[in-house]
Amino acid sequence: MNWTFKTFDQLTNNELYYILKARVDIFIVEQNSPYKDMDGVDQDAMHLFLENQGKIIAYARIIPKGVLYKQPSIGRIVVDNQHRKSGYGRLLLQKSINWIEKNWGKQEIYLHAQVYLRDFYRSFGFEEISDSYEEDGIPHVDMIRTVPE
């Protein structure tokens, strides 16, 4: 298994299919939350994923500043349910942060987080900048990671 960073245009048809399947399986089916996953942002994003024989183990979408928010952001973060508690989520988020800092410089990073994962994101330096609110039937909170000193 290898971690892969690709732009939308670099993704193969199969990689794109597996990524979209993983997002649907987790966000729509597992969390029972019908929402508009195809939001027109994938084409501008960097896609980080760990794949094993056609199955996405972990995935994140890294979005440049100005596309959704004034800061770069990390979103659509998924870890396959059979691989949770294995450390892949921590690796995924750290690799995403490192990629942003290496390619776009050290700056604030925005995250639109599910409330139950607040402590996980806090462990990476993200802080809440909003109260909890409901989106697509799931409590969320906005978070920012400030520039480390």
Secondary structure, DSSP 4 states (H G I P E B T S, - for coil): -EEEEEEGGGS-HHHHHHHHHHHIIIIIIITT-------S-GGGSEEEEEEETTEEEEEEEEE-TTTSSSS-EEEEEEE-GGGTTTTHHHHHHHHHHHHHHHHH-S--EEEEEEGGGHHHHHTTTEEE-S--EEETTEEEEEEEEPPP-
